[in-house]
Amino acid sequence: MGKKKWSETGNPNRDISEFLNELADYEKNITRNIYKSNAYRKAAVTLEKLEKRVESAEDAKALPGIGAKISQKIGEFLQTGKVAKLEKIRGDESTSAIQELTRVSGIGPAHAKSLYDRGIHSIDDLRKNQDGLTEHQKIGLRYLESFEKRIPREEVGLLEARVVDELNQFDPDYQAVACGSYRRGLPTSGDIDVLVCHNSYQSSAKKPPKLLARLVEHLRKVGLVTDVMSLGESKFAGVCRLDESHPHRRMDIRVLPQDQFFCGLLYFTGSDLFNQSMRAHALQQNMTLSEYALRPIGCTGVPGEPLPVESERDVFDWLGLPYWEPHKRNGPLGK
């Protein structure tokens, strides 16, 4: 790994975030240490939202969510342009191959290992041996390089506006919001997460209406959705493209009942650290918070009926908290 000029990456800490994400992938796919993987990933997100360059290990350690060990690796990278642990990982053939194969959407560590055992050691090998791949994996392979490009905030905003505009023309009772890192104000996103509800759909419905299938069919007809990886009653995973001048992008769409929409909006906006601290605070208030509902906990310890929530602010009000704007949710409460 050579040093990159940060001015060429569009983000002052992009090169640091990239090696942290590579270590996160290693811990997730090879050692299966989700705790370490999450720590690297969260450190990468913290650095990505900074507007100035981190210059030392001490600078990094002063940031929320970055501990001593990760800050040491950042310091090592800043001094040498390399990280010894990562160089060792890259030097191991099987580890390197599994890491490379899991770049493809839909291919997990176990499948990557079986591919490796069959003699498929690279993306090029995989492109020549696609017989055993699912449609999801074939799509992931087809658009691999596009999916790995970060999506500028402006482009996510244009995609969100296009989805909203198409929905308004198709059926004005739909509501759609782009969530995740985009809603938290970060400069780039890995994919587009859209949360959708419809005025006719409540959680009391015995069976969800075919809202998502209708929506995806319309977005395909108008050319915004180009490929379908999976489509269920409440979740779509696929590919979209703003126009021919833009890359193909990964898009997830979730449909929630109207009465669960704002708890879902809070949850899918994130961040993970913020959600964890919100759930912990809810428990301190004898309530339980999920992506579906906020419920009081009775004297028997059993959650009661969902409290009425008609906005994100309602959740904060019920919990006795001031409203936190989405751009302040990249860390835990109080940070």
N, C-alpha and C positions, 0 to 999 in steps of 0.2 A: 504493500500500500504506500503510494507516494503522497507527498503533501499536495494539496490542491490550494490554489489561490481562492480564498473564500469569496472574493469579489466576483469570481466567475460563476459561482453557484447560485446566486440570487438570494442567499441567506448567509449571514456572517458565520454561522456555526454548522452549515450543512455537512461539511466533511466529518465533523465530530459526530453529528447525529447519525451519519451513515455507518460509521464503524460501531457505534453503540447498537444500532438496529441489527447489524450483522451478528454481534454477540448475543443479542436477544433471540435471534433466530436459532443460533447454535444451542442455547440453553433450552429453548422450546423443543427443537426437533431432535437433538442428539442426546443431551443429558436428561431431558424431560423435567428440568428444574424450572417450574412455572414462576416460582418466587423470584429467582434471579432474572428470568426472561422479562418479567414485568418491571423489575427495577431498572434494567437497561432501557426498556422501551419508554418508561416514564421520564428517565433522564434525557432521552433523545427529544421527547416532546417539550420538556422544559427548555432545552437549548434552542429548539426551533422557534419558540415564540419570542426569544430575545432579539432586540434590535441592534445589539453591539456584540463584538467578538469577545469570547472568553479567552483570556490571555494566559491563565495559569491554573494549576490544580487548586490553588487557594480560591480563585475566582469561582471555580466550579463548585467547590465544597460549600460555598456561602449560599448557593441556590437551593430552593426547596426541593426535596426529593432526591438530592444527590449526596450520597454518603462518601466516606473516606476511600473505600476501595475503587469506586467508579471514578472519583475525582483524581485518584492516583493514575488511573489508566488514561484519563484525559490529559493530565500533565505529561505523561510519557509520550502520548501522541503529539502534543504541542512541541515537545523538545526534539523528537526524533522522526516524526512523520510515520511512525509505526507503533503497533501494540504487540508485545511479545506473545501474549496469549493468542491473539488472532493470527499471527504469523504461523504459530504452531498448528493451529486448527487447519489453516489453509494448506499446510504441508502434509496432512494426513489424507491419503487418496479417498478412502471410503467416506470419511466425514465430509470432505469437500464435495464428493459426488452427491451424497444425500442432501447436503445443503443446497446444491444447485438444483436438484430435481424438485425439491419442495418449494422452489420459487413459483412453480406452476400452481395456479388456483385449483384446489380440489385434490392435490396430491399431498398427503400427510407423510410423516416420518416412516410409518410402517410400510406404506405402499412404495415410498422411495427406496427403502431397504430391499424390498422384493424386486424392484426394477434393477437395482444395483447387482443383486445376486444373479439376475438373468443376463448380466453383461451390458446393461444400459447405464452408462456412467456420466452422461452429459445431456444437455438440452438437444444438441445435434443428434445424438444417438436416439433420443426420444422422438424427435421429429421423423426419424426413419422407421420407427417401430410404434405406431399409434394404435395397433389392432386392439389391445386390451384396455384402452382408455375409454372412460365414460364421455358422454357429450360435453358435460361440464369441464372435464379435464382437457378435452380437445379444444374447446373455446379458450380456456386458460392458456394453453400452449400457443394458440394462434395469435393471441394478443399480448403475449408475455411482456414484450418490451414496452408496449403502450401502458400496460397496467403498472409497470414499475416506475413510470414517470409520475412525479408528484403533480397534483392538480392545483394550479394557481387559484387563489381565492376568487379572483374575478370570474374565472371560468365556472366555478361551482355556483356562484351567484347567477350567472347567465343560465346554467342548467336548471337551477331551482325556478327561476322566473319562467323558463320555457315550460316546465312541468305544470306550474300554477296556471299559466295562460292556457295551456291545452285542456287542463281540467275545467277551468271556468267556461270554456267553449263547449266542452263535452257534457259536463254536468256541474252546475255551480254549487251543488250541495257537497262536493268534495272540498276538503281542506288539506293542503300539503305544506310541510316545512322541512328544509334540509337541516339535519342535526349534526352531531359529532363535532369534530374540530373546527369545521366551518362556522357553526353557530357560536362556538366559543371564541371566534375572532382570530384563529391562527392563520398564518399567511398561505399555507398549503394544506392539502388533504390527500390521503391515500386513495380514497374512493368517495362516492356520494351516497350518503344515507338519507333517505327520504321517509318521513313519517306521514301517514295519511289517515284521515277519518272521513266519515260520511254522516250527514245529519240523520239518516234513516237507520243507522246501525248502533245499537246499544248492547251492552254486555248481557242483558237479559234475553237476547235472541237465542233460540234453541240451536239454530244453525247459522253461521255467518253467511250473509248474502254474497253473491259472486262479484263483489266490488273490485277485488284485485284483478281478477281475470279480465273483467271489462276494461279496467284502466290500462293494463298492460297491452291488451289488444289494440286499444286506441293509440297508445304511444308507439306501437310498432307500425301502425298504419301511417302515422305522420312522420315516421323515419327517425324518431328520437331514440327508441329502443331498437337495437340491431340484432341482438342475440339473447336467447333465454337459457340460463344455466339451470334454474329450478323455479318452479311456480307452484306454491301451495295456496291454502285458503287465506293465509294472513301474511305470507312473506314471499317476495320475489327476489331472485338474485340473477343478474344479467349484465348486459353491456349496453352502453348508450354512447351517442356521439352528437355533439352540438351541431357540427356541420363538417363538410369534407376537409376543411382547413384545420380541424382539430383532431387529436388522437381519440381512439376508442377508450372509454373509461368504464370501470366497474361501478355498478349501481345496485344498491339494495333498496327495496321499497317494502315497508311494513304497514299493514292496515290494522288500526286499533278501533275498538268501539268508541263512540263519541264520549261516553262518560269515563273512559280510561285514558283519553288522549293526552291530557296535560300531565298526568303522572308519567306516562310514556315519554312525552316530550322532555321532561326533566331528566329521566333516566338515560335516554338515547342521546341527549346533548352531552352528558358526562361532565367532567372527566371521571375515570374510575375512582380516583382519590376523593373527588367531591361527592360522588354517590355513596362511597363507603362512609364518609363522615356524616352525610345526611341521614343514612340509615341508623348509624350509631346514635345520633342526636334524637331521632324519632324514638328509639328504644328507651332513652333516658326520659322521654316524655310519656312513657307507657303507650307508645304507638308502634306500628310496624309499617314501613314504607317499601313498596316494590314498584316495578314498572307498570303495575296495573292499578294500584290503589293505596290509599293511606287509611289505615284501620286503627281504631283504639283497641288496646289490650285490656280485657276484662279482668276481674279479680281472680278468675280461674286460670288466667294465663292464655286464654283463647282469644284470638283477634275477632272483633265484632264486625258489623256491617261497614262497608266503605263510607268514609266521610265525603260529603259533596265537594267536588273539586271542579271548578269551572275555569281555572286559569292556573298557571304556575304559581302566581302570587298566593293563591289560596293555600297551597301546600306550605309555603313559608309562614303564612299567617297562622295556620293550625299548629305549626311547630313553634310558634312564638319567636320567629326569626325575621330579621329585615330581609327584603327581597335582594337576592344576589343576581345581578345581570349576568347573562351567559358568558361574557368575556372575562368575568372574574372567577369562573369555575374550573380553571386549569389546575388548581390545587385543592386541598381540603378546606373546609370551612375555617375561617379565621386566619387564613394564610394569604 
